[in-house]
């Protein structure tokens, strides 16, 4: 019997071997969740391979690459109260989905639970773990773990109603640090996010990626998110810090140019977060600036 509380959404593009490995893990879980794969325009036979190997997995096949917005398309079809996001190179440990759902059951104002990531093949903690475990964001007594102001999309379970309330992931950001804007919007609406030590997710990083393009998108999206939601003084400080830290190369220059090109949209959509959210964001600036996990934009 599948757990009626949980669905799993995985987005993928041209990474058939990694996806099939992830699905082998996810379909063997004791929770037996409904699994929806969004194939973002793959050209390597991904959809056919999934349907052949895992006929019970639902596949949404797109002709174009929707990036993170592919998760929105899948959540439109979800009928369970909770959705766990997965990347095609991450998978949840047996029992982790149940534990995350139990936490969401127990805490009605909890929007998301982010798990502890173990990096394979060695099973070591992801470099971002200390930043999450020791989050300085003030938390209410009922919160079952350190308070966060964002999620990790490949290792988090969300309350579907909260996700839909804020509109899911931004179509303009597409992919690359897209979680930050979502997290700010959840917090601004009074939702809480937390990290859980005993919710374990495994990550075996794919070698099929373009780190230069990902860095460009990360820089652009960080700048956009900053000016979409932070007060002017904080946004300016964050911008200066970021620009001082990034490599002085063509990729960084292209990222800044793309961010400037989107300025009219940013100013039109700008909606500053409440003071208590901004105070939490300020507390996170120091640990984030020293975190080795964030050097993809530095």
ZADO-1210 file (C-alpha; in nm, 4 decimals, padded with zeros to 6 digits):
<atoms>
<atom x="00.0000" y="00.0000" z="00.0000" code="UNK" pos="1"/>
<atom x="00.1306" y="00.3424" z="-00.0906" code="UNK" pos="2"/>
<atom x="00.1329" y="00.6248" z="00.1617" code="UNK" pos="3"/>
<atom x="-00.1687" y="00.8373" z="00.0573" code="UNK" pos="4"/>
<atom x="-00.0034" y="01.1525" z="00.1933" code="UNK" pos="5"/>
<atom x="00.2957" y="01.1609" z="-00.0404" code="UNK" pos="6"/>
<atom x="00.3767" y="01.2196" z="-00.4067" code="UNK" pos="7"/>
<atom x="00.7258" y="01.2526" z="-00.5508" code="UNK" pos="8"/>
<atom x="00.8162" y="01.4847" z="-00.8391" code="UNK" pos="9"/>
<atom x="01.1387" y="01.4508" z="-01.0385" code="UNK" pos="10"/>
<atom x="01.2516" y="01.6816" z="-01.3191" code="UNK" pos="11"/>
<atom x="01.5067" y="01.5627" z="-01.5728" code="UNK" pos="12"/>
<atom x="01.6661" y="01.6370" z="-01.9070" code="UNK" pos="13"/>
<atom x="01.9048" y="01.4153" z="-02.1043" code="UNK" pos="14"/>
<atom x="02.0265" y="01.2235" z="-01.7997" code="UNK" pos="15"/>
<atom x="01.8651" y="00.8862" z="-01.8601" code="UNK" pos="16"/>
<atom x="02.1194" y="00.6690" z="-01.6707" code="UNK" pos="17"/>
<atom x="02.1066" y="00.8893" z="-01.3590" code="UNK" pos="18"/>
<atom x="01.7265" y="00.9041" z="-01.3683" code="UNK" pos="19"/>
<atom x="01.6910" y="00.5269" z="-01.4002" code="UNK" pos="20"/>
<atom x="01.9246" y="00.4809" z="-01.1026" code="UNK" pos="21"/>
<atom x="01.7182" y="00.7259" z="-00.8971" code="UNK" pos="22"/>
<atom x="01.3932" y="00.5564" z="-00.9962" code="UNK" pos="23"/>
<atom x="01.5333" y="00.2173" z="-00.8973" code="UNK" pos="24"/>
<atom x="01.5812" y="00.3574" z="-00.5459" code="UNK" pos="25"/>
<atom x="01.2542" y="00.5513" z="-00.5302" code="UNK" pos="26"/>
<atom x="01.0287" y="00.2717" z="-00.6571" code="UNK" pos="27"/>
<atom x="01.1753" y="00.0356" z="-00.3972" code="UNK" pos="28"/>
<atom x="01.0854" y="00.2592" z="-00.1008" code="UNK" pos="29"/>
<atom x="00.8499" y="00.1134" z="00.1610" code="UNK" pos="30"/>
<atom x="00.6267" y="00.4223" z="00.1270" code="UNK" pos="31"/>
<atom x="00.5596" y="00.3374" z="-00.2408" code="UNK" pos="32"/>
<atom x="00.4706" y="00.6973" z="-00.3279" code="UNK" pos="33"/>
<atom x="00.3137" y="00.8088" z="-00.6507" code="UNK" pos="34"/>
<atom x="00.6031" y="00.9273" z="-00.8695" code="UNK" pos="35"/>
<atom x="00.5728" y="01.1890" z="-01.1432" code="UNK" pos="36"/>
<atom x="00.8675" y="01.2483" z="-01.3771" code="UNK" pos="37"/>
<atom x="00.8771" y="01.5655" z="-01.5859" code="UNK" pos="38"/>
<atom x="01.0930" y="01.5089" z="-01.8933" code="UNK" pos="39"/>
<atom x="01.2082" y="01.8579" z="-01.9891" code="UNK" pos="40"/>
<atom x="01.2581" y="01.7946" z="-02.3608" code="UNK" pos="41"/>
<atom x="01.5115" y="01.5114" z="-02.3392" code="UNK" pos="42"/>
<atom x="01.6611" y="01.3831" z="-02.6642" code="UNK" pos="43"/>
<atom x="01.8164" y="01.0648" z="-02.5247" code="UNK" pos="44"/>
<atom x="01.5084" y="00.8420" z="-02.5080" code="UNK" pos="45"/>
<atom x="01.4398" y="00.9200" z="-02.1419" code="UNK" pos="46"/>
<atom x="01.0608" y="00.8891" z="-02.1584" code="UNK" pos="47"/>
<atom x="01.0624" y="00.5556" z="-02.3403" code="UNK" pos="48"/>
<atom x="01.3226" y="00.4151" z="-02.1011" code="UNK" pos="49"/>
<atom x="01.1218" y="00.5169" z="-01.7948" code="UNK" pos="50"/>
<atom x="00.7955" y="00.3768" z="-01.9267" code="UNK" pos="51"/>
<atom x="00.9685" y="00.0515" z="-02.0144" code="UNK" pos="52"/>
<atom x="01.1494" y="00.0058" z="-01.6827" code="UNK" pos="53"/>
<atom x="00.8900" y="00.1616" z="-01.4501" code="UNK" pos="54"/>
<atom x="00.5413" y="00.1432" z="-01.6036" code="UNK" pos="55"/>
<atom x="00.3743" y="00.2678" z="-01.2841" code="UNK" pos="56"/>
<atom x="00.5680" y="00.5945" z="-01.2924" code="UNK" pos="57"/>
<atom x="00.3745" y="00.8849" z="-01.4447" code="UNK" pos="58"/>
<atom x="00.5687" y="01.0798" z="-01.7078" code="UNK" pos="59"/>
<atom x="00.4930" y="01.4312" z="-01.8267" code="UNK" pos="60"/>
<atom x="00.6774" y="01.4742" z="-02.1530" code="UNK" pos="61"/>
<atom x="00.7483" y="01.8273" z="-02.2667" code="UNK" pos="62"/>
<atom x="00.8881" y="01.9412" z="-02.5997" code="UNK" pos="63"/>
<atom x="01.0684" y="02.2284" z="-02.4268" code="UNK" pos="64"/>
<atom x="01.2875" y="02.2630" z="-02.1215" code="UNK" pos="65"/>
<atom x="01.0775" y="02.4237" z="-01.8488" code="UNK" pos="66"/>
<atom x="01.3583" y="02.4010" z="-01.5910" code="UNK" pos="67"/>
<atom x="01.2317" y="02.4199" z="-01.2329" code="UNK" pos="68"/>
<atom x="00.8857" y="02.5184" z="-01.3563" code="UNK" pos="69"/>
<atom x="00.8484" y="02.1560" z="-01.4600" code="UNK" pos="70"/>
<atom x="00.7827" y="02.0902" z="-01.0917" code="UNK" pos="71"/>
<atom x="00.4877" y="02.3307" z="-01.1067" code="UNK" pos="72"/>
<atom x="00.3405" y="02.1329" z="-01.3957" code="UNK" pos="73"/>
<atom x="00.3640" y="01.8116" z="-01.1952" code="UNK" pos="74"/>
<atom x="00.2202" y="01.9623" z="-00.8767" code="UNK" pos="75"/>
<atom x="-00.0876" y="02.0653" z="-01.0765" code="UNK" pos="76"/>
<atom x="-00.1625" y="01.6927" z="-01.1030" code="UNK" pos="77"/>
<atom x="-00.0784" y="01.5996" z="-00.7451" code="UNK" pos="78"/>
<atom x="-00.3729" y="01.4938" z="-00.5283" code="UNK" pos="79"/>
<atom x="-00.1787" y="01.4184" z="-00.2078" code="UNK" pos="80"/>
<atom x="-00.1288" y="01.6825" z="00.0664" code="UNK" pos="81"/>
<atom x="00.2525" y="01.6622" z="00.0453" code="UNK" pos="82"/>
<atom x="00.4994" y="01.6506" z="-00.2416" code="UNK" pos="83"/>
<atom x="00.8651" y="01.5492" z="-00.2154" code="UNK" pos="84"/>
<atom x="01.0942" y="01.6960" z="-00.4773" code="UNK" pos="85"/>
<atom x="01.3778" y="01.4922" z="-00.6169" code="UNK" pos="86"/>
<atom x="01.6444" y="01.5605" z="-00.8765" code="UNK" pos="87"/>
<atom x="01.7408" y="01.2905" z="-01.1220" code="UNK" pos="88"/>
<atom x="02.0617" y="01.2383" z="-00.9259" code="UNK" pos="89"/>
<atom x="01.9114" y="01.2350" z="-00.5740" code="UNK" pos="90"/>
<atom x="01.6990" y="00.9798" z="-00.3905" code="UNK" pos="91"/>
<atom x="01.5305" y="00.9542" z="-00.0503" code="UNK" pos="92"/>
<atom x="01.6399" y="00.6951" z="00.2040" code="UNK" pos="93"/>
<atom x="01.3804" y="00.4320" z="00.3121" code="UNK" pos="94"/>
<atom x="01.1597" y="00.5836" z="00.5815" code="UNK" pos="95"/>
<atom x="01.2667" y="00.9433" z="00.5118" code="UNK" pos="96"/>
<atom x="00.9467" y="01.0298" z="00.3261" code="UNK" pos="97"/>
<atom x="00.7373" y="00.8990" z="00.6145" code="UNK" pos="98"/>
<atom x="00.9390" y="01.0971" z="00.8672" code="UNK" pos="99"/>
<atom x="00.9030" y="01.4216" z="00.6701" code="UNK" pos="100"/>
<atom x="00.5278" y="01.3663" z="00.6230" code="UNK" pos="101"/>
<atom x="00.4874" y="01.2963" z="00.9947" code="UNK" pos="102"/>
<atom x="00.6525" y="01.6307" z="01.0745" code="UNK" pos="103"/>
<atom x="00.4205" y="01.8113" z="00.8347" code="UNK" pos="104"/>
<atom x="00.1225" y="01.6317" z="00.9891" code="UNK" pos="105"/>
<atom x="00.2258" y="01.7455" z="01.3358" code="UNK" pos="106"/>
<atom x="00.2915" y="02.1101" z="01.2439" code="UNK" pos="107"/>
<atom x="00.0119" y="02.2783" z="01.0443" code="UNK" pos="108"/>
<atom x="00.2151" y="02.5964" z="00.9789" code="UNK" pos="109"/>
<atom x="00.5179" y="02.4046" z="00.8534" code="UNK" pos="110"/>
<atom x="00.5492" y="02.4404" z="00.4757" code="UNK" pos="111"/>
<atom x="00.8576" y="02.2294" z="00.4122" code="UNK" pos="112"/>
<atom x="01.1034" y="01.9818" z="00.5559" code="UNK" pos="113"/>
<atom x="01.4521" y="01.9714" z="00.4045" code="UNK" pos="114"/>
<atom x="01.6582" y="01.6603" z="00.4601" code="UNK" pos="115"/>
<atom x="02.0206" y="01.5901" z="00.5471" code="UNK" pos="116"/>
<atom x="02.2060" y="01.5211" z="00.2240" code="UNK" pos="117"/>
<atom x="02.4694" y="01.2485" z="00.2021" code="UNK" pos="118"/>
<atom x="02.7000" y="01.2747" z="-00.0990" code="UNK" pos="119"/>
<atom x="02.7705" y="00.9476" z="-00.2751" code="UNK" pos="120"/>
<atom x="02.9667" y="00.7313" z="-00.3319" code="UNK" pos="121"/>
<atom x="03.1297" y="00.7993" z="00.0058" code="UNK" pos="122"/>
<atom x="02.8175" y="00.8907" z="00.2048" code="UNK" pos="123"/>
<atom x="02.9686" y="01.2105" z="00.3486" code="UNK" pos="124"/>
<atom x="02.7513" y="01.5055" z="00.4478" code="UNK" pos="125"/>
<atom x="02.6966" y="01.7698" z="00.1842" code="UNK" pos="126"/>
<atom x="02.9057" y="02.0853" z="00.2449" code="UNK" pos="127"/>
<atom x="02.5881" y="02.2877" z="00.3003" code="UNK" pos="128"/>
<atom x="02.4951" y="02.0791" z="00.6075" code="UNK" pos="129"/>
<atom x="02.6618" y="02.2952" z="00.8772" code="UNK" pos="130"/>
<atom x="02.4858" y="02.6012" z="00.7383" code="UNK" pos="131"/>
<atom x="02.1486" y="02.4293" z="00.7782" code="UNK" pos="132"/>
<atom x="02.2171" y="02.2502" z="01.1053" code="UNK" pos="133"/>
<atom x="02.3286" y="02.5730" z="01.2733" code="UNK" pos="134"/>
<atom x="02.0838" y="02.8129" z="01.1115" code="UNK" pos="135"/>
<atom x="02.0629" y="03.1377" z="01.3143" code="UNK" pos="136"/>
<atom x="01.7043" y="03.2120" z="01.2114" code="UNK" pos="137"/>
<atom x="01.4854" y="03.2477" z="01.5248" code="UNK" pos="138"/>
<atom x="01.2284" y="02.9680" z="01.5455" code="UNK" pos="139"/>
<atom x="00.9076" y="02.9048" z="01.7417" code="UNK" pos="140"/>
<atom x="00.9196" y="02.6347" z="02.0080" code="UNK" pos="141"/>
<atom x="00.7051" y="02.3977" z="01.8053" code="UNK" pos="142"/>
<atom x="00.9343" y="02.3893" z="01.5025" code="UNK" pos="143"/>
<atom x="01.0883" y="02.0388" z="01.4841" code="UNK" pos="144"/>
<atom x="01.4268" y="02.1534" z="01.3559" code="UNK" pos="145"/>
<atom x="01.6414" y="02.4565" z="01.2695" code="UNK" pos="146"/>
<atom x="01.4412" y="02.7245" z="01.0891" code="UNK" pos="147"/>
<atom x="01.5244" y="02.7932" z="00.7239" code="UNK" pos="148"/>
<atom x="01.4266" y="03.0700" z="00.4860" code="UNK" pos="149"/>
<atom x="01.4646" y="02.8560" z="00.1747" code="UNK" pos="150"/>
<atom x="01.4617" y="02.4928" z="00.0678" code="UNK" pos="151"/>
<atom x="01.6810" y="02.2561" z="-00.1308" code="UNK" pos="152"/>
<atom x="01.4556" y="02.1460" z="-00.4135" code="UNK" pos="153"/>
<atom x="01.6259" y="01.8101" z="-00.4606" code="UNK" pos="154"/>
<atom x="01.5873" y="01.7165" z="-00.0956" code="UNK" pos="155"/>
<atom x="01.2694" y="01.8726" z="00.0424" code="UNK" pos="156"/>
<atom x="00.9079" y="01.7781" z="00.1037" code="UNK" pos="157"/>
<atom x="00.6518" y="02.0578" z="00.0775" code="UNK" pos="158"/>
<atom x="00.2937" y="02.1079" z="00.1801" code="UNK" pos="159"/>
<atom x="00.1127" y="02.1256" z="-00.1529" code="UNK" pos="160"/>
<atom x="-00.1317" y="02.3944" z="-00.0367" code="UNK" pos="161"/>
<atom x="00.1568" y="02.6228" z="00.0667" code="UNK" pos="162"/>
<atom x="00.3430" y="02.5626" z="-00.2587" code="UNK" pos="163"/>
<atom x="00.0341" y="02.6489" z="-00.4605" code="UNK" pos="164"/>
<atom x="-00.0413" y="02.9521" z="-00.2416" code="UNK" pos="165"/>
<atom x="00.2829" y="03.1241" z="-00.3479" code="UNK" pos="166"/>
<atom x="00.2597" y="03.0126" z="-00.7099" code="UNK" pos="167"/>
<atom x="00.5409" y="02.7583" z="-00.7092" code="UNK" pos="168"/>
<atom x="00.8728" y="02.8313" z="-00.8762" code="UNK" pos="169"/>
<atom x="00.9220" y="03.1469" z="-01.0808" code="UNK" pos="170"/>
<atom x="00.9026" y="03.1101" z="-01.4576" code="UNK" pos="171"/>
<atom x="01.1475" y="03.3971" z="-01.5016" code="UNK" pos="172"/>
<atom x="01.4157" y="03.2463" z="-01.2787" code="UNK" pos="173"/>
<atom x="01.3819" y="02.9135" z="-01.4664" code="UNK" pos="174"/>
<atom x="01.6532" y="02.7203" z="-01.2802" code="UNK" pos="175"/>
<atom x="01.9566" y="02.7879" z="-01.0639" code="UNK" pos="176"/>
<atom x="01.8935" y="02.9082" z="-00.7099" code="UNK" pos="177"/>
<atom x="01.5217" y="02.9170" z="-00.7826" code="UNK" pos="178"/>
<atom x="01.4410" y="02.8016" z="-00.4290" code="UNK" pos="179"/>
<atom x="01.5384" y="03.1287" z="-00.2619" code="UNK" pos="180"/>
<atom x="01.2504" y="03.3336" z="-00.4017" code="UNK" pos="181"/>
<atom x="01.0033" y="03.0570" z="-00.3203" code="UNK" pos="182"/>
<atom x="01.1327" y="03.0458" z="00.0385" code="UNK" pos="183"/>
<atom x="01.1042" y="03.4206" z="00.0864" code="UNK" pos="184"/>
<atom x="00.7473" y="03.4171" z="-00.0405" code="UNK" pos="185"/>
<atom x="00.6528" y="03.1299" z="00.1911" code="UNK" pos="186"/>
<atom x="00.8033" y="03.3096" z="00.4900" code="UNK" pos="187"/>
<atom x="00.6319" y="03.6365" z="00.3955" code="UNK" pos="188"/>
<atom x="00.2967" y="03.4569" z="00.4096" code="UNK" pos="189"/>
<atom x="00.3633" y="03.3177" z="00.7561" code="UNK" pos="190"/>
<atom x="00.4827" y="02.9696" z="00.6611" code="UNK" pos="191"/>
<atom x="00.7813" y="02.8028" z="00.8283" code="UNK" pos="192"/>
<atom x="01.0529" y="02.5828" z="00.6802" code="UNK" pos="193"/>
<atom x="01.2894" y="02.3570" z="00.8714" code="UNK" pos="194"/>
<atom x="01.5794" y="02.1135" z="00.8377" code="UNK" pos="195"/>
<atom x="01.5570" y="01.7632" z="00.9809" code="UNK" pos="196"/>
<atom x="01.8639" y="01.5593" z="01.0814" code="UNK" pos="197"/>
<atom x="01.6842" y="01.2258" z="01.0517" code="UNK" pos="198"/>
<atom x="01.5347" y="01.2856" z="00.7061" code="UNK" pos="199"/>
<atom x="01.8119" y="01.1540" z="00.4831" code="UNK" pos="200"/>
<atom x="01.8517" y="01.2113" z="00.1102" code="UNK" pos="201"/>
<atom x="02.1358" y="01.0781" z="-00.1052" code="UNK" pos="202"/>
<atom x="02.3030" y="01.2754" z="-00.3841" code="UNK" pos="203"/>
<atom x="02.5251" y="01.1220" z="-00.6501" code="UNK" pos="204"/>
<atom x="02.6105" y="01.4283" z="-00.8576" code="UNK" pos="205"/>
<atom x="02.5688" y="01.3899" z="-01.2299" code="UNK" pos="206"/>
<atom x="02.8704" y="01.4601" z="-01.4473" code="UNK" pos="207"/>
<atom x="02.6374" y="01.5775" z="-01.7253" code="UNK" pos="208"/>
<atom x="02.6162" y="01.9449" z="-01.6400" code="UNK" pos="209"/>
<atom x="02.7451" y="02.2809" z="-01.7581" code="UNK" pos="210"/>
<atom x="02.9019" y="02.4504" z="-01.4531" code="UNK" pos="211"/>
<atom x="02.9635" y="02.7737" z="-01.6431" code="UNK" pos="212"/>
<atom x="02.5984" y="02.8058" z="-01.7430" code="UNK" pos="213"/>
<atom x="02.4827" y="02.7103" z="-01.3938" code="UNK" pos="214"/>
<atom x="02.7068" y="02.9827" z="-01.2461" code="UNK" pos="215"/>
<atom x="02.5642" y="03.2401" z="-01.4849" code="UNK" pos="216"/>
<atom x="02.2102" y="03.1490" z="-01.3879" code="UNK" pos="217"/>
<atom x="02.3004" y="03.1431" z="-01.0189" code="UNK" pos="218"/>
<atom x="02.4465" y="03.4938" z="-01.0277" code="UNK" pos="219"/>
<atom x="02.1585" y="03.6334" z="-01.2324" code="UNK" pos="220"/>
<atom x="01.8926" y="03.4739" z="-01.0139" code="UNK" pos="221"/>
<atom x="02.0609" y="03.5783" z="-00.6906" code="UNK" pos="222"/>
<atom x="02.0633" y="03.9398" z="-00.8083" code="UNK" pos="223"/>
<atom x="01.7039" y="03.9229" z="-00.9277" code="UNK" pos="224"/>
<atom x="01.5779" y="03.7614" z="-00.6081" code="UNK" pos="225"/>
<atom x="01.7665" y="04.0128" z="-00.3946" code="UNK" pos="226"/>
<atom x="01.6087" y="04.3118" z="-00.5664" code="UNK" pos="227"/>
<atom x="01.2663" y="04.1494" z="-00.5935" code="UNK" pos="228"/>
<atom x="01.2304" y="04.1011" z="-00.2167" code="UNK" pos="229"/>
<atom x="01.4962" y="04.2781" z="-00.0071" code="UNK" pos="230"/>
<atom x="01.4813" y="04.6427" z="00.1138" code="UNK" pos="231"/>
<atom x="01.6982" y="04.8739" z="-00.0966" code="UNK" pos="232"/>
<atom x="01.9806" y="04.9060" z="00.1574" code="UNK" pos="233"/>
<atom x="02.0073" y="04.5310" z="00.2087" code="UNK" pos="234"/>
<atom x="01.9769" y="04.4649" z="-00.1635" code="UNK" pos="235"/>
<atom x="02.2584" y="04.7068" z="-00.2385" code="UNK" pos="236"/>
<atom x="02.4811" y="04.5533" z="00.0301" code="UNK" pos="237"/>
<atom x="02.4107" y="04.2017" z="-00.0970" code="UNK" pos="238"/>
<atom x="02.4792" y="04.3091" z="-00.4559" code="UNK" pos="239"/>
<atom x="02.8153" y="04.4630" z="-00.3695" code="UNK" pos="240"/>
<atom x="02.9168" y="04.1546" z="-00.1697" code="UNK" pos="241"/>
<atom x="02.8200" y="03.9227" z="-00.4524" code="UNK" pos="242"/>
<atom x="02.9933" y="04.1215" z="-00.7256" code="UNK" pos="243"/>
<atom x="03.3128" y="04.1358" z="-00.5212" code="UNK" pos="244"/>
<atom x="03.3118" y="03.7592" z="-00.4788" code="UNK" pos="245"/>
<atom x="03.2437" y="03.6348" z="-00.8326" code="UNK" pos="246"/>
<atom x="03.5240" y="03.5612" z="-01.0807" code="UNK" pos="247"/>
<atom x="03.6033" y="03.8482" z="-01.3138" code="UNK" pos="248"/>
<atom x="03.5372" y="03.6612" z="-01.6335" code="UNK" pos="249"/>
<atom x="03.3011" y="03.6547" z="-01.9268" code="UNK" pos="250"/>
<atom x="03.0475" y="03.4280" z="-01.7572" code="UNK" pos="251"/>
<atom x="03.0097" y="03.6683" z="-01.4662" code="UNK" pos="252"/>
<atom x="02.9832" y="03.9653" z="-01.7009" code="UNK" pos="253"/>
<atom x="02.7110" y="03.7902" z="-01.9006" code="UNK" pos="254"/>
<atom x="02.5245" y="03.7074" z="-01.5799" code="UNK" pos="255"/>
<atom x="02.5287" y="04.0710" z="-01.4649" code="UNK" pos="256"/>
<atom x="02.4188" y="04.1867" z="-01.8113" code="UNK" pos="257"/>
<atom x="02.1276" y="03.9427" z="-01.8017" code="UNK" pos="258"/>
<atom x="02.0320" y="04.0651" z="-01.4548" code="UNK" pos="259"/>
<atom x="02.0331" y="04.4271" z="-01.5746" code="UNK" pos="260"/>
<atom x="01.8258" y="04.3362" z="-01.8789" code="UNK" pos="261"/>
<atom x="01.5579" y="04.2047" z="-01.6434" code="UNK" pos="262"/>
<atom x="01.5548" y="04.5173" z="-01.4279" code="UNK" pos="263"/>
<atom x="01.2236" y="04.6558" z="-01.5624" code="UNK" pos="264"/>
<atom x="01.0525" y="04.3280" z="-01.4716" code="UNK" pos="265"/>
<atom x="01.2181" y="04.3214" z="-01.1298" code="UNK" pos="266"/>
<atom x="01.1063" y="04.6750" z="-01.0485" code="UNK" pos="267"/>
<atom x="00.7544" y="04.5997" z="-01.1706" code="UNK" pos="268"/>
<atom x="00.7281" y="04.2820" z="-00.9597" code="UNK" pos="269"/>
<atom x="00.9233" y="04.4074" z="-00.6565" code="UNK" pos="270"/>
<atom x="00.7507" y="04.3208" z="-00.3273" code="UNK" pos="271"/>
<atom x="00.9615" y="04.3687" z="-00.0126" code="UNK" pos="272"/>
<atom x="00.9358" y="04.1002" z="00.2549" code="UNK" pos="273"/>
<atom x="00.8080" y="04.1836" z="00.6073" code="UNK" pos="274"/>
<atom x="01.0568" y="04.3076" z="00.8668" code="UNK" pos="275"/>
<atom x="01.0780" y="03.9773" z="01.0559" code="UNK" pos="276"/>
<atom x="01.1711" y="03.7919" z="00.7361" code="UNK" pos="277"/>
<atom x="01.4306" y="04.0543" z="00.6469" code="UNK" pos="278"/>
<atom x="01.5843" y="04.0225" z="00.9941" code="UNK" pos="279"/>
<atom x="01.6231" y="03.6484" z="00.9375" code="UNK" pos="280"/>
<atom x="01.7800" y="03.7068" z="00.5973" code="UNK" pos="281"/>
<atom x="02.0320" y="03.9447" z="00.7529" code="UNK" pos="282"/>
<atom x="02.1256" y="03.6819" z="01.0119" code="UNK" pos="283"/>
<atom x="02.1931" y="03.4350" z="00.7292" code="UNK" pos="284"/>
<atom x="02.4292" y="03.6621" z="00.5372" code="UNK" pos="285"/>
<atom x="02.7417" y="03.5800" z="00.7389" code="UNK" pos="286"/>
<atom x="02.7109" y="03.1973" z="00.7344" code="UNK" pos="287"/>
<atom x="02.6152" y="03.2044" z="00.3681" code="UNK" pos="288"/>
<atom x="02.9131" y="03.4168" z="00.2701" code="UNK" pos="289"/>
<atom x="03.1534" y="03.1730" z="00.4373" code="UNK" pos="290"/>
<atom x="02.9807" y="02.8532" z="00.3218" code="UNK" pos="291"/>
<atom x="03.1830" y="02.6420" z="00.0758" code="UNK" pos="292"/>
<atom x="02.8567" y="02.5136" z="-00.0687" code="UNK" pos="293"/>
<atom x="02.7794" y="02.8560" z="-00.2183" code="UNK" pos="294"/>
<atom x="03.0973" y="02.9058" z="-00.4133" code="UNK" pos="295"/>
<atom x="02.9234" y="02.8151" z="-00.7361" code="UNK" pos="296"/>
<atom x="02.8416" y="03.1855" z="-00.7592" code="UNK" pos="297"/>
<atom x="03.1696" y="03.2956" z="-00.6085" code="UNK" pos="298"/>
</atoms>
